[in-house]
Amino acid sequence: MSHFERMFSAIVDEPVDRLPAFPMVCGLSRRLVGATHREYSTDAKVAANSLLAAQKKFDMDVIPLLIDLSVTAGDFGAKVRFPEENTPMVEEFLIKSVEDYEKLEAPEIPGERMKHQIETTKLIMEKIAGQVPFSILVEGPLLVLTQLAGTERVLKDIKREPKAVNRALELITEALVEYLECYPDGGGVGAICMDFLWGNRSIMSDDDYRKLEGKYEPKIRKKILEKGYMYNIHNCGESPMLDIQIREYQCPFYSLATYSDRGENRSISKIVKEYSNDALIVGSLDTQLFTFGTVEMVQKATRNFMEEVAKALKESGHRSKFVISTGCEISPSIETKLDNVTAMMEIVNKYGPKIQEKLNK
């Protein structure tokens, strides 16, 4: 099967030759073209060539199109640092007082960093549209706000200054909707993935989340669908609000990390059994393995994970409604081992068809 056929068959739970798979290789991909992370983050041609090289080398069924999590905040005016060999990050917050929430103004859309991600998307679409699906990651309103003000301040101000926080979230949402409008039409071949990181119970209650990001999510979802993209959510938080983000948000394509040894998390088996009727689940190998583990450790973890997922799918009456991936972006640092990424996909290709035979019966 082609990458496109495999992925879209899994979405509708049709038989596949193996489950779709992709490691979230984003900034790490720049090493395949000999570029620095700074170049990846500032030059659209470098970013596109890097991600395309990763798709080819690792045989990825999806291209995860992430630059970094400071794109929108940087265009709002937060000061962003661009290390040569690691992820850009906000080093000076824009919001430093309650009054600053009220003073926040939307930038010209698209800003320079937004333009970089849009142009990267266009270049990738020119090369692989209809052949390999892709998913463009955009920061959700609460994530943008924490990049502008700092997580500690925002979480405190949710309780002590809710009107100011909501005013800022409304402004950010309108800017995000305008930003999404600037992307080329999706044509049904890709997804826009909203990073709704703070929708997890280790951070806040369900009711608080509904009053914050939940209030603005429908506008974002509507725009994504109008642009012809599949709606995708990523949440690598500790205890994601699955009922809200999958069922209430009507999300058909949900990417998560699982931490079944802590928080309110369920095992991947329980998640498959509870939510695969509602969404294609994407996850959730431990990203730390790719930096600190060995090839053998990655191989073992990948095969065990595939077996667990297949068993849960079988017990749930599904044939393919899952994507083998990592729980978050594989660290782009120079310590991360490319051989470990190769090892994951080698195991997927070697054992995936054998495991899938049991599901297709």
C-alpha positions in Angstrom: 0.0 0.0 0.0 1.1 3.6 -0.5 1.5 5.9 2.5 -1.7 7.7 1.5 -3.7 4.5 1.1 -2.5 3.1 4.4 -3.2 6.2 6.4 -6.7 6.9 5.0 -7.7 3.2 5.2 -6.8 3.3 8.9 -8.9 6.4 9.4 -12.0 4.4 8.3 -10.9 1.2 9.8 -10.3 -0.7 6.6 -7.8 -3.5 6.3 -4.2 -2.4 5.8 -0.9 -4.2 5.1 0.4 -2.9 8.4 -0.6 -0.1 10.8 0.5 3.4 9.6 3.6 4.7 11.5 5.7 7.7 11.8 8.2 8.9 14.4 7.7 12.6 15.2 10.9 13.7 13.5 10.7 17.4 13.2 13.7 19.6 14.1 15.8 16.5 14.2 15.3 16.1 10.4 17.7 19.0 9.7 20.6 16.7 10.5 19.8 14.7 7.4 20.5 17.8 5.1 23.5 19.1 7.2 21.6 22.2 8.4 21.5 23.8 11.8 18.4 24.1 13.9 18.5 27.8 13.4 18.4 27.3 9.7 15.6 24.9 10.0 13.6 27.4 12.0 14.2 30.4 9.8 14.6 29.1 6.2 11.5 27.4 4.7 13.4 25.6 2.0 15.7 24.1 4.6 12.7 23.1 6.7 10.9 21.5 3.8 13.9 19.7 2.5 14.7 18.4 6.0 11.2 17.0 6.6 11.0 15.5 3.1 14.4 13.8 3.7 13.1 12.4 7.0 10.0 11.0 5.3 12.2 9.3 2.7 14.8 8.0 5.0 12.5 6.7 7.7 9.6 5.6 5.4 7.1 7.7 7.4 3.4 7.4 6.6 2.8 11.0 7.8 5.1 14.1 7.7 4.8 15.9 11.1 5.1 19.5 10.1 6.3 21.3 13.3 8.7 24.1 13.5 8.5 24.8 17.2 6.0 26.0 19.8 7.0 29.7 19.8 5.8 30.5 16.3 2.7 32.4 17.2 4.0 33.9 20.4 7.1 35.2 18.5 4.9 37.0 16.0 2.9 38.5 18.9 6.1 40.0 20.1 7.7 37.7 22.6 11.4 37.6 22.4 12.5 34.2 20.9 16.0 32.8 21.1 17.3 30.6 18.2 20.0 28.2 19.3 22.2 26.7 16.6 21.4 23.1 17.5 18.2 23.0 19.5 14.6 24.2 19.6 13.9 27.9 19.6 12.3 29.1 22.8 10.8 32.3 24.3 13.4 33.9 26.5 11.5 37.1 27.5 7.8 37.1 28.1 5.6 39.8 26.6 3.0 39.7 29.4 4.4 40.7 32.8 1.4 42.1 34.6 -2.4 41.9 34.6 -2.4 45.2 32.7 -0.4 43.6 29.9 -3.3 41.1 29.2 -5.4 44.1 28.4 -2.7 45.8 26.3 -2.1 42.7 24.1 -2.6 43.4 20.5 -2.8 41.0 17.6 0.2 41.3 15.1 -0.1 41.6 11.4 -1.2 38.2 10.1 0.7 36.3 8.9 3.8 37.4 10.9 7.3 36.4 9.8 7.3 33.1 11.8 3.9 32.2 10.6 5.0 32.9 7.0 7.9 30.5 7.5 5.6 27.6 8.5 3.1 28.5 5.7 5.8 28.5 3.1 7.3 25.2 4.4 3.8 23.7 4.1 3.5 24.9 0.5 6.8 23.5 -0.5 6.0 20.1 1.0 2.6 20.0 -0.6 4.2 20.7 -4.0 6.3 17.5 -3.6 4.0 15.0 -1.9 0.4 16.0 -2.1 -1.7 12.9 -2.6 1.2 10.6 -1.9 2.1 11.2 1.8 -0.3 12.8 4.3 1.1 15.6 6.4 0.0 17.2 9.7 0.8 20.9 10.4 1.1 21.7 14.1 -0.3 25.0 15.3 -0.2 26.1 19.0 -3.6 26.3 20.7 -4.7 29.5 22.4 -3.8 28.5 25.9 -0.4 27.3 24.7 0.2 30.6 23.0 -0.8 32.5 26.1 1.7 30.5 28.3 4.4 31.3 25.7 3.5 35.0 26.1 3.2 35.2 29.8 4.8 32.0 31.3 2.9 29.0 32.5 3.0 29.9 36.2 1.5 33.3 35.7 -1.2 32.1 33.4 -2.3 29.2 35.8 -2.4 31.6 38.7 -4.3 34.3 36.7 -6.9 31.8 35.5 -8.2 32.0 39.1 -7.4 35.5 40.2 -7.9 37.4 36.9 -10.2 35.3 34.7 -11.6 38.2 32.7 -8.1 39.4 31.7 -7.1 35.9 30.7 -10.2 35.3 28.7 -9.8 38.7 26.9 -6.3 37.6 25.8 -7.5 34.1 24.8 -10.2 35.6 22.6 -7.7 37.9 20.9 -5.3 35.0 20.3 -8.1 32.8 19.0 -9.1 35.5 16.4 -5.4 35.8 15.4 -5.1 32.0 15.1 -8.2 31.8 12.9 -6.8 34.5 10.6 -3.5 32.6 10.6 -5.2 29.4 9.6 -6.9 31.2 6.8 -3.5 32.0 5.3 -2.6 28.3 4.6 -3.2 26.9 1.2 -6.4 24.9 0.8 -5.8 21.4 2.2 -7.7 19.5 -0.5 -8.4 16.6 1.9 -4.8 15.4 1.8 -3.5 16.7 5.1 -4.4 17.7 8.7 -4.0 20.7 10.9 -3.0 19.6 14.3 -3.9 21.9 17.2 -1.6 21.5 20.2 -4.1 21.8 23.1 -1.4 20.8 25.6 -3.1 22.3 28.7 -6.3 20.3 28.4 -5.1 17.8 31.0 -6.2 17.1 34.6 -2.7 17.5 36.1 -3.1 21.2 35.2 -6.8 22.1 35.7 -10.3 20.8 36.1 -12.6 19.9 33.2 -14.9 22.8 34.0 -12.0 25.3 34.1 -10.8 24.0 30.8 -14.2 24.3 29.2 -14.4 27.9 30.3 -11.0 28.7 28.8 -9.8 27.0 25.6 -13.1 25.1 25.3 -14.9 28.3 24.7 -12.8 29.1 21.6 -12.2 25.7 20.1 -15.3 25.7 17.9 -14.0 28.7 15.9 -10.7 27.0 15.3 -12.3 23.7 14.3 -14.7 25.4 11.9 -11.8 27.2 10.1 -9.7 24.0 9.8 -12.6 22.2 8.2 -13.4 25.1 5.9 -9.9 25.1 4.7 -10.2 21.4 3.7 -8.0 19.9 6.3 -8.6 17.0 8.7 -8.9 18.2 12.3 -6.1 16.8 14.4 -5.3 17.4 18.1 -2.1 16.7 19.9 -1.8 16.5 23.7 1.3 15.2 25.3 0.2 16.4 28.7 0.2 14.0 31.7 -3.6 13.3 32.0 -5.3 14.5 28.8 -9.0 15.3 28.8 -9.9 12.6 26.3 -13.7 12.9 26.7 -13.5 16.7 26.0 -10.9 16.7 23.3 -12.0 13.6 21.4 -15.8 13.5 21.9 -16.8 17.0 22.7 -14.5 18.5 20.1 -15.5 15.8 17.6 -11.8 15.1 16.8 -11.3 12.3 14.3 -7.5 12.1 14.6 -6.0 12.3 18.1 -2.3 12.2 19.0 -1.2 11.7 22.6 1.5 10.6 25.0 0.6 8.0 27.6 2.1 7.9 31.1 0.2 5.0 32.5 2.4 4.9 35.6 1.3 8.2 36.9 -1.5 10.8 36.9 -5.0 9.7 35.8 -3.7 8.0 32.7 -5.0 4.8 31.2 -2.9 2.3 29.4 -2.8 2.5 25.6 -5.0 -0.7 25.6 -7.7 1.0 27.6 -7.5 4.2 25.5 -7.9 2.1 22.3 -10.9 0.2 23.8 -12.6 3.4 25.0 -11.9 5.8 22.2 -11.1 4.1 18.9 -14.8 4.2 17.9 -14.5 8.0 18.1 -11.1 8.7 16.7 -8.0 7.4 15.0 -5.5 7.2 17.9 -1.9 8.2 17.3 0.9 7.4 19.8 2.8 6.8 21.9 6.3 5.4 22.2 8.5 7.1 24.8 10.5 9.8 23.1 13.3 9.5 25.7 14.2 6.2 24.2 15.5 7.8 21.1 17.9 10.0 22.9 19.0 7.8 25.8 18.1 4.3 24.7 19.9 1.7 22.5 18.8 0.3 19.1 17.9 -2.9 21.0 15.8 -1.0 23.5 13.9 0.8 20.8 13.3 -2.4 18.8 11.9 -4.2 21.9 9.7 -1.3 22.9 8.3 -0.9 19.4 7.5 -4.5 19.0 5.9 -4.8 22.4 3.9 -1.7 21.8 2.6 -2.9 18.4 1.5 -6.2 20.0 -0.3 -4.4 22.7 -2.1 -2.1 20.3 -3.0 -5.0 18.0 -4.5 -7.0 20.8 -6.6 -4.0 22.0 -7.8 -3.3 18.4 -8.8 -7.0 18.0 -10.7 -7.0 21.3 -12.4 -3.8 20.3 -13.5 -5.1 16.9 -11.2 -2.9 14.9 -8.8 -3.7 12.1 -6.6 -0.7 11.7 -7.7 2.4 13.6 -4.3 3.3 15.1 -1.1 5.0 14.1 2.2 3.9 15.7 4.1 7.0 16.6 6.0 8.7 19.4 4.2 10.5 22.2 5.8 13.8 21.2 8.5 15.3 19.0 11.7 13.3 19.2 14.2 15.6 20.7 16.1 17.5 18.0 19.3 17.7 20.1 22.5 16.4 18.8 22.5 13.6 21.4 19.5 12.0 19.8 20.5 8.9 17.8 19.3 8.6 14.2 19.9 4.9 14.3 17.2 4.6 17.0 14.7 6.3 14.7 15.6 3.9 11.9 15.2 1.0 14.4 11.7 1.9 15.2 10.6 1.9 11.5 12.5 -1.3 10.7 10.5 -3.1 13.4 7.3 -1.6 12.1 8.0 -2.8 8.6 9.4 -6.2 9.7 6.7 -7.3 12.1 3.8 -5.0 11.2 2.5 -7.2 8.3 2.7 -10.3 10.5 0.8 -8.6 13.3 -1.7 -7.2 10.9 -2.7 -10.6 9.5 -4.3 -11.4 12.8 -6.4 -8.2 12.6 -7.5 -8.6 9.0 -9.1 -12.1 9.7 
